[in-house]
Amino acid sequence: MTTMTPEQAAWFAQTFDRLVGNVGQAVLGKAPVVRMALTCMLAEGHLLLEDAPGTGKTMLARSIAASVQGTHNRIQFTPDLLPSDVTGVTIYDQKTGKFDFHPGPIFASIVLADEINRASPKTQSALLEVMEEGRVTVDGVAHETGRPFMVLATQNPIEQAGTYRLPEAQLDRFLMKTSVGYPDHASTVEILSGASVKDRSKTLQPIITTKAVTEMADLASTVHTDTAVLEYVSRLAEETRNAHEVRVGVSVRGALALVRCAKVWAAAHGRNYVLPDDIKELAQPVWAHRFVLDPEAEFAGARPDVVLARIMADVAAPQERASA
C-alpha cells in the first residue's frame, strides 16, 4: 500500500477543516467535539455521546449527514423496542409469492441511536453485528448498510431509572466516547439570537459527497505509522491490562481503534505520518470507555479516565518522530 503523499495530506486537512466549519455553523462553539465526531466517521467507527438532554446531540448527527450529502435516521430507544424495529423485517408478498426485506432505520449514513441504554439487552445485541461488520442478517440473508455508516449513540448519565447498562462487548464496538457539553456564554447568546431557526442543520450546504467520505477514509488508512509508535500503543494497552484497578483492559480491537483514529487525526492536521502526540490526544476518548474496573476499586472511587491518565504518564513515549 502506498503511503499518503504530503499533497494528499494537505488536501485532506483542508477538506476536513471545511467540514468542521460547516458543521460548526449548526453546532456552535463545539469545534473539538465536531473534530472528534468527524474523525470517528472517517475512521469508519461509531461514536457514543454521554450527555444531558438538550446539548445538541441530534443537531450534531443531522449536521454531519447534511455536510456529506448522507441520509440520516433517528431511533428512539425504549424498553419495548424490538430488534426488528432497528434492523428491519422480511414480509411475505402475496402478489409475488416472495419474501421481501423491509429495511429498518439502521440503514442510513448517520444513525442517531437516542438514549441507547433504555433498550433491552436483546435489542442492544441486534446492533452488535451491524456495528462491527456493516451488515444485517435477517432470515439468513445478509444486507449491507453501505459506506459511510456511523452509529452516533447517546445515553443520559443523570436519569438512570428504566435504563440498562451497555454490555462490555457493545461498548468495545464504539470507536470513541465523548460528550458535547453545554456551549460557552458567547455561543449560547448566538444560539438564543437565532431562536426562530428551529433546525440549523437544514440551512447547511453539503461540502462533499458520501463517495468522497469513503475515499477520504481509504486515503487516511495509508498514513504512515512508525514501528516505534505501534510499540508505544502496544505497551500502553498492556499496562491497562496490568493495572490493579482494572479487571479487563484494552483489547487488541481497542489498540487497532486507536491506530485507526490516529491516522485520521494526523491527516486532519496535514501530516502523512502519526506522531506520539496523536496517540496521547486520542487515548482518552478511544480507550477510557473500554475499561472494566475491579468492583472494589470502583467502589473506592477509581475512574477509568484517571487510571488511563496515570498509565499515559508512566509509559514513556518514543522520542524519535519519524515521517514517511
C-alpha positions as CSV (number, residue, x, y, z in Angstrom):
1,M,0.0,0.0,0.0
2,T,1.4,3.4,-1.0
3,T,1.7,6.0,1.7
4,M,-0.3,9.2,1.6
5,T,1.7,12.0,-0.1
6,P,2.2,15.4,1.5
7,E,0.0,16.9,-1.2
8,Q,-2.8,14.4,-0.3
9,A,-2.4,15.2,3.4
10,A,-2.7,18.9,2.7
11,W,-5.9,18.3,0.7
12,F,-7.3,16.0,3.4
13,A,-6.7,18.7,6.1
14,Q,-8.3,21.4,4.0
15,T,-11.4,19.3,3.3
16,F,-11.6,18.2,7.0
17,D,-11.4,21.8,8.2
18,R,-14.2,22.8,5.7
19,L,-16.4,20.0,7.2
20,V,-15.7,21.2,10.7
21,G,-16.5,24.8,9.8
22,N,-19.7,23.7,8.0
23,V,-21.0,21.6,10.9
24,G,-19.9,24.4,13.3
25,Q,-22.5,26.7,11.7
26,A,-25.2,24.5,13.3
27,V,-23.4,23.1,16.4
28,L,-22.0,26.4,17.7
29,G,-18.9,26.6,19.9
30,K,-18.1,22.9,19.8
31,A,-15.3,22.6,17.3
32,P,-13.3,20.0,19.4
33,V,-16.3,17.7,19.6
34,V,-17.1,18.1,15.9
35,R,-13.5,17.2,15.1
36,M,-13.8,14.1,17.2
37,A,-17.1,13.1,15.5
38,L,-15.7,13.6,12.0
39,T,-12.5,11.7,13.0
40,C,-14.7,8.8,14.1
41,M,-16.7,8.8,10.9
42,L,-13.5,8.9,8.7
43,A,-12.0,6.1,10.8
44,E,-15.2,4.2,10.0
45,G,-16.2,3.8,13.6
46,H,-19.1,4.6,15.9
47,L,-19.5,7.4,18.5
48,L,-21.0,7.2,22.0
49,L,-22.1,10.5,23.5
50,E,-22.8,10.6,27.2
51,D,-24.5,13.9,27.9
52,A,-27.5,15.6,29.5
53,P,-30.6,16.2,27.3
54,G,-30.7,19.4,25.1
55,T,-26.9,19.8,24.4
56,G,-27.2,19.4,20.6
57,K,-26.5,15.7,20.1
58,T,-29.3,15.3,17.5
59,M,-28.1,18.5,15.8
60,L,-24.6,17.1,15.5
61,A,-25.8,14.0,13.8
62,R,-28.0,15.9,11.4
63,S,-25.3,18.4,10.6
64,I,-22.8,15.7,9.7
65,A,-25.2,13.9,7.5
66,A,-26.1,17.2,5.7
67,S,-22.4,18.1,5.2
68,V,-21.7,14.9,3.4
69,Q,-24.9,14.5,1.4
70,G,-25.8,11.5,3.5
71,T,-29.0,10.0,4.8
72,H,-29.9,10.4,8.5
73,N,-32.3,8.3,10.7
74,R,-33.1,8.7,14.4
75,I,-34.1,5.7,16.5
76,Q,-35.6,6.5,19.9
77,F,-34.7,3.6,22.1
78,T,-37.3,2.4,24.6
79,P,-37.7,-0.7,26.8
80,D,-40.3,-2.2,24.4
81,L,-38.2,-1.6,21.2
82,L,-37.7,-4.9,19.3
83,P,-34.6,-5.9,17.3
84,S,-36.7,-6.0,14.1
85,D,-37.7,-2.3,14.8
86,V,-34.0,-1.5,14.3
87,T,-32.8,-3.9,11.7
88,G,-35.9,-4.5,9.6
89,V,-38.1,-7.4,8.8
90,T,-38.9,-9.9,6.0
91,I,-42.5,-9.8,4.9
92,Y,-44.3,-12.2,2.6
93,D,-45.7,-10.5,-0.5
94,Q,-48.9,-12.4,-1.6
95,K,-48.8,-10.8,-5.1
96,T,-45.3,-12.0,-6.0
97,G,-45.3,-15.1,-3.7
98,K,-41.9,-14.0,-2.4
99,F,-40.5,-12.7,0.9
100,D,-39.4,-9.0,0.7
101,F,-36.9,-7.4,3.1
102,H,-38.1,-4.1,4.5
103,P,-35.1,-2.3,5.9
104,G,-35.2,-0.7,9.3
105,P,-33.9,2.7,10.3
106,I,-30.4,1.4,10.9
107,F,-29.9,1.7,7.1
108,A,-28.6,5.2,6.8
109,S,-25.3,7.1,6.5
110,I,-25.6,8.6,10.0
111,V,-27.9,6.8,12.6
112,L,-28.7,8.6,15.8
113,A,-29.4,5.9,18.4
114,D,-31.1,8.2,21.1
115,E,-30.9,7.0,24.7
116,I,-29.5,3.7,23.7
117,N,-29.3,2.4,27.2
118,R,-33.1,2.4,27.5
119,A,-33.4,-0.6,25.2
120,S,-33.4,-4.1,26.5
121,P,-30.2,-6.2,26.1
122,K,-31.9,-8.2,23.4
123,T,-32.4,-5.1,21.3
124,Q,-28.9,-3.8,22.0
125,S,-27.5,-7.1,20.9
126,A,-29.1,-6.6,17.5
127,L,-26.7,-3.7,17.0
128,L,-23.6,-5.8,17.6
129,E,-23.4,-7.3,14.0
130,V,-24.2,-4.2,12.1
131,M,-21.8,-2.0,14.2
132,E,-18.9,-4.4,13.7
133,E,-19.5,-5.7,10.1
134,G,-21.7,-3.1,8.5
135,R,-24.4,-5.5,7.6
136,V,-27.6,-7.0,9.0
137,T,-28.6,-10.7,8.7
138,V,-32.3,-11.4,8.6
139,D,-33.6,-14.9,8.0
140,G,-30.1,-16.0,6.9
141,V,-29.8,-13.2,4.2
142,A,-27.1,-10.5,4.7
143,H,-28.0,-6.9,3.9
144,E,-25.1,-4.4,3.6
145,T,-25.6,-0.9,5.1
146,G,-23.1,0.7,2.7
147,R,-20.4,3.3,3.3
148,P,-20.2,5.6,5.1
149,F,-22.1,4.2,8.1
150,M,-21.8,5.6,11.6
151,V,-24.0,5.0,14.7
152,L,-24.0,8.1,16.9
153,A,-25.5,6.8,20.1
154,T,-26.5,8.8,23.2
155,Q,-27.0,8.0,26.8
156,N,-28.2,10.2,29.7
157,P,-25.7,10.0,32.6
158,I,-28.2,11.5,35.1
159,E,-31.5,9.7,34.8
160,Q,-30.8,6.0,35.2
161,A,-34.4,4.8,36.0
162,G,-35.5,2.3,33.4
163,T,-32.1,2.0,31.8
164,Y,-29.9,-1.0,31.1
165,R,-26.1,-0.8,31.4
166,L,-24.5,-1.3,28.0
167,P,-22.7,-4.7,27.8
168,E,-18.9,-4.5,27.6
169,A,-19.0,-6.2,24.1
170,Q,-21.1,-3.4,22.8
171,L,-19.1,-0.6,24.4
172,D,-16.0,-2.1,22.8
173,R,-17.7,-1.6,19.4
174,F,-17.8,2.2,19.9
175,L,-14.7,3.7,18.5
176,M,-15.0,6.7,20.7
177,K,-16.9,8.0,23.7
178,T,-17.1,11.7,24.4
179,S,-19.6,14.4,25.4
180,V,-20.9,17.6,23.8
181,G,-21.4,19.6,26.9
182,Y,-23.1,23.0,27.2
183,P,-21.9,25.8,24.9
184,D,-20.0,28.8,26.3
185,H,-21.6,32.1,27.0
186,A,-21.0,33.7,23.6
187,S,-22.2,30.6,21.7
188,T,-25.3,30.4,23.9
189,V,-26.2,34.0,23.2
190,E,-25.7,33.4,19.4
191,I,-28.0,30.3,19.7
192,L,-30.6,32.3,21.5
193,S,-30.5,35.1,19.0
194,G,-31.4,32.6,16.3
195,A,-34.2,31.0,18.2
196,S,-36.5,31.4,15.3
197,V,-34.5,28.8,13.3
198,K,-35.6,25.5,14.8
199,D,-33.2,23.3,13.0
200,R,-29.9,24.9,11.9
201,S,-28.8,21.7,10.1
202,K,-31.4,22.3,7.4
203,T,-29.6,25.5,6.4
204,L,-26.3,23.7,5.7
205,Q,-25.0,23.1,2.2
206,P,-23.1,19.9,1.6
207,I,-19.3,20.1,1.4
208,I,-18.6,16.7,-0.1
209,T,-20.4,13.6,-1.2
210,T,-20.7,10.2,0.6
211,K,-18.4,8.8,-2.1
212,A,-15.8,11.4,-1.2
213,V,-16.1,10.4,2.5
214,T,-15.3,6.8,1.6
215,E,-12.3,8.0,-0.5
216,M,-11.1,10.0,2.5
217,A,-11.4,7.1,4.8
218,D,-9.4,4.9,2.4
219,L,-6.8,7.6,2.0
220,A,-6.5,8.0,5.8
221,S,-5.7,4.3,6.1
222,T,-2.5,4.9,4.1
223,V,-1.0,7.3,6.7
224,H,2.4,6.1,7.8
225,T,2.7,4.8,11.4
226,D,6.2,4.1,12.6
227,T,7.0,0.9,14.4
228,A,8.1,2.9,17.5
229,V,4.6,4.4,17.6
230,L,3.0,1.0,17.3
231,E,5.2,-0.4,20.1
232,Y,4.1,2.6,22.2
233,V,0.4,1.7,21.6
234,S,1.1,-1.9,22.4
235,R,2.9,-1.0,25.7
236,L,0.0,1.3,26.8
237,A,-2.5,-1.4,26.1
238,E,-0.5,-4.0,28.1
239,E,-0.3,-1.6,31.0
240,T,-4.1,-1.1,31.0
241,R,-4.4,-4.9,31.5
242,N,-1.9,-4.9,34.3
243,A,-3.3,-2.0,36.3
244,H,-4.5,-3.2,39.7
245,E,-7.7,-1.2,39.4
246,V,-8.7,-2.8,36.1
247,R,-10.3,-6.1,35.7
248,V,-10.4,-6.0,31.8
249,G,-8.1,-3.7,30.0
250,V,-7.9,-2.6,26.4
251,S,-8.3,-5.4,23.8
252,V,-6.5,-5.7,20.5
253,R,-9.6,-4.3,18.9
254,G,-9.1,-1.2,21.1
255,A,-5.5,-0.9,20.2
256,L,-6.4,-1.1,16.5
257,A,-9.1,1.5,17.0
258,L,-6.5,4.0,18.5
259,V,-4.2,3.5,15.5
260,R,-7.1,4.0,13.0
261,C,-8.1,7.2,14.8
262,A,-4.6,8.5,15.0
263,K,-4.1,8.1,11.2
264,V,-7.2,10.2,10.5
265,W,-6.2,12.7,13.2
266,A,-2.7,13.1,11.6
267,A,-4.2,13.5,8.1
268,A,-6.6,16.1,9.5
269,H,-3.6,18.1,10.7
270,G,-1.9,17.9,7.3
271,R,0.5,15.1,8.1
272,N,1.1,11.8,6.3
273,Y,2.6,10.2,9.4
274,V,1.4,9.6,13.0
275,L,3.1,11.3,16.0
276,P,3.2,10.0,19.6
277,D,1.2,13.2,20.5
278,D,-1.7,12.0,18.3
279,I,-1.8,8.8,20.4
280,K,-1.8,11.0,23.6
281,E,-4.6,13.2,22.4
282,L,-6.9,10.4,21.4
283,A,-6.2,7.8,24.1
284,Q,-9.0,9.0,26.5
285,P,-11.9,9.2,24.0
286,V,-10.9,5.9,22.4
287,W,-9.9,3.8,25.4
288,A,-11.5,5.0,28.7
289,H,-14.9,3.5,28.0
290,R,-13.4,0.1,27.2
291,F,-12.1,-0.4,30.8
292,V,-13.9,-2.8,33.2
293,L,-12.8,-1.7,36.6
294,D,-12.4,-4.0,39.6
295,P,-15.6,-3.7,41.7
296,E,-13.6,-2.9,44.9
297,A,-11.5,-0.2,43.1
298,E,-14.7,1.3,41.6
299,F,-16.3,1.4,45.0
300,A,-13.2,3.1,46.3
301,G,-13.6,5.9,43.7
302,A,-11.4,4.7,40.9
303,R,-12.3,6.2,37.5
304,P,-11.2,4.9,34.0
305,D,-10.0,8.4,32.9
306,V,-7.8,8.8,36.0
307,V,-6.3,5.3,35.7
308,L,-5.6,5.9,32.0
309,A,-4.0,9.3,32.7
310,R,-1.7,7.7,35.2
311,I,-0.7,5.0,32.7
312,M,-0.1,7.6,30.0
313,A,2.2,9.5,32.4
314,D,4.1,6.3,33.4
315,V,4.8,4.9,29.9
316,A,7.5,6.9,28.0
317,A,6.6,8.0,24.5
318,P,9.1,7.4,21.7
319,Q,11.4,10.4,21.2
320,E,12.1,9.8,17.5
321,R,9.3,11.3,15.3
322,A,9.7,9.5,12.0
323,S,7.9,10.8,8.9
324,A,7.0,8.6,5.9
